[in-house]
Amino acid sequence: MKLVKMSIAAVVTALLAGCSGSMVVPVEEHASILSNAGEAKQALAQATSCCKGFNEFNYVALPEGDTLLAIDSKQPSYQFDEGMSYFAAYRLPTNTGNLAITLASQVSKTVLIPKVVMLDAQFKVTRVLGKSVFTYQPAHLLDNDRIEGKVFVDRSMPGNPAAETYMVVYAPADELSGSTTILHPAKAFARANHTVEPDIADPVIPHSPWGLVQIKTVDMAKGQGLEAVFKPEYSDKVAMSQAKPATAAVAATAATTAVVAAPSKPAPAMLSETETFYNSQIEKAVKAGDIDKAMQLVSEAERAGSTKAKSVFIDAVKRSQKN
């Protein structure tokens, strides 16, 4: 993907956090969903429940890779324990290894605070994942400000985790009166450049029943090194009245099956000729507007032992902004 111009603050902040490889979420194309929390709440007040239980939801297949979920009045609504909410229901991929599912609710003028319900094949709740999983993450690289969390599905065990078949995403009604404070872009820029942060208030974003959620689904058996660091996460509370809570024994057993990755060895010092080559290629990519390629080169160079690639990239981006 080629980007001729992009915010220095976004690029610099992103680099400090590392390359994510994420898709670019088209927030501006969904501005109507993320612009007016009051309008969204008024629409929700008129909504009625689509179904009597989880078994009546219309579940769509969740593909591997990236999925962009828009939650607004076009989605069905349901009377969850916290109150009425719009939701999306998915059937998890089959014939896979353990799954790592990242959900990132995009922040704009409003934000949806996500909650996830995991269900087994009989539509009984196995886990409910909320505040303990989803936290605010400031913008970095090609990622926007977002409320993000990861859900791990362990298919290596018989019983509760292996039976997880469905996932429901919604904005709990008890979060709608709240707000989230995000990092001001000017402060992010200052932190990235190690300068004094401006004395300016951070934006306060109201919560909304509507939102835009990026979902990334990875089959960990196909990933490199993902299985080695896999550690299943389970909620300490199942808040739904429709099913029995998962037992603590199952959660404890799952936790003990996690494999801890061995610490990686530091890369050896890079030869000066190699460092020069990488730096020139990074500058060439930025000049051509191929930011994605430049960031990949930075990541590759640092793995090989470079200590200058990141600063070379930042300087190149700054110069490109002046053209």
ZIKA-V666889 format. One record per pair of residues at least 6 apart in sequence whose C-alpha atoms are under 7 Angstrom apart, sorted by the first residue. I is the first residue (numbers start at 1). J is the second residue. Records with the same first field share a line. If there is no record, write none. Layout:
I=J, J
This chain:
1=290, 292
2=289, 290, 291, 292
3=289, 290, 291
4=289
5=321
8=317, 318
9=185, 188, 189
10=139, 140, 141
11=140, 141
12=192, 314
13=140, 141, 188, 189, 192
14=140, 141
15=141
17=140
19=141, 295, 299
24=142, 143
33=72, 210, 211
34=108, 109, 110, 111, 210, 211
35=109, 110
36=110
37=110, 206, 207, 208
40=208, 209, 210
41=208, 209
43=73
47=77
48=77
49=77, 78, 79
50=76, 77, 78
51=57, 78
54=123
55=123
57=89
58=89
59=89, 90, 91
60=89, 90, 91
61=90, 91, 92, 93
62=90, 91, 92, 93
63=93
64=217, 218
65=216, 217, 218
66=215, 216, 217
67=214, 215, 216
68=213, 214, 215
69=212, 213, 214
70=211, 212, 213
71=86, 87, 210, 211, 212
72=86, 210, 211
75=86, 87, 88
76=86, 87
77=84, 85, 86, 87
78=84, 85, 86
79=85
81=240
82=172, 173, 174
83=173
84=173
85=170, 171, 172, 173, 209
86=170, 171, 209
87=168, 169, 170
88=168, 169, 170
89=167, 168, 169
90=166, 167, 168
91=165, 166, 167
92=165, 166, 167
96=219
97=155, 219, 220, 221
98=153, 154, 155, 219, 220, 221
99=152, 153, 154, 217, 218, 219, 220
100=150, 151, 152, 153, 217, 218, 219, 220
101=150, 151, 152, 215, 216, 217, 218
102=149, 150, 151, 215, 216, 217
103=148, 149, 150, 213, 214, 215, 216
104=146, 147, 148, 149, 213, 214, 215
105=111, 112, 114, 146, 147, 148, 211, 212, 213, 214
106=144, 145, 146, 147, 212, 213
107=145, 146
109=205
110=205, 206, 207, 208
111=205, 206, 207, 208, 211
112=171, 207, 208, 209, 210, 211
113=147, 171, 175, 207
114=130, 169, 170, 171
115=129, 130, 169, 170, 171, 172
116=128, 129, 130, 167, 168, 169, 170
117=125, 127, 128, 129, 167, 168, 169
118=125, 126, 127, 128, 164, 166, 167, 168
119=125, 126, 164, 165, 166, 167
120=126, 163, 164, 165, 166
121=163, 164, 165
124=243
125=243, 244
126=160, 245, 246
127=234, 235, 238, 246
128=235, 237, 238, 239
129=235
133=149, 150
134=147, 148, 149
135=147, 148, 149
136=146, 147, 148
137=145, 146, 147, 148
138=145, 146, 182, 183
139=145
152=232, 233
153=161, 232
154=161, 162, 232
155=161, 162
156=162
171=209
175=207
176=207, 208, 209
177=207
178=206, 207
179=204, 205, 206, 207
180=204, 205, 206
181=202, 203, 204, 205
182=202, 203, 204
183=202, 203
184=202, 203
187=197, 198
190=196, 197
191=197
220=226, 227
221=227
228=259, 260, 261
229=259, 260, 261
230=258, 259
231=255, 258, 259
232=254, 255
234=251
238=245
267=303, 304, 305
268=305
269=305
270=304, 305, 306
275=306
278=301
279=309, 312
282=294, 297, 313
283=313, 316
285=291, 293, 294
286=294, 316, 317
287=320
298=309, 310
301=309
302=309
